[in-house]
Amino acid sequence: MIQLEEKGNGLCVIKIIMQEVHTLDVPELKEKIQHAIVDKGIKKLVLDLSEVKIITSTGIGIFLNINQILKSQFKLASANEEIKKVLDLTKVTTVMKLYNSVDEAVKSFQ
């Protein structure tokens, strides 16, 4: 469901290993990400969306929740065109930045 890569200094990349983030998956996904934040002491997070093909509004709600938890030290990366469109339409990109690549998002924290 998720793959975690620590980058040091409280910065972490979490890759969502799911093609579809549907309403039924959201509670488990949210719990796994929140546990990772607490267990690893994550202060800054890049969420890699490269595997995600479909996301529901409930899934997008996770992003907003994580953004609040991390006090806006949260970036999205590697979304495909469909996901970008959904994030733009729902105005998520006005609250958090979406980067074309994980590397670009990680560099933005430096």
C-alpha angles and dihedrals in degrees: 000000000000135000118203128206121182116215098183133254092061092302118132138172117216118192117201106224097200130097094206125036103197130174093262092055096048101084093052093043092048091049093049093050093045091049090050091052091052099037096047096036091238113189098167125032138190114195112208110213097177094117096045115101101165132026132178127216088257089058090051087053088065090061092053091047093050090046089057093046092051093042092240094311087125130107134183121219145184100014117166121237094267093051091045089053092051092047091050094046092050090047092237089134090063089062101038134021123251117208128198092230140021090239091055091050093047091050090052089069093059 
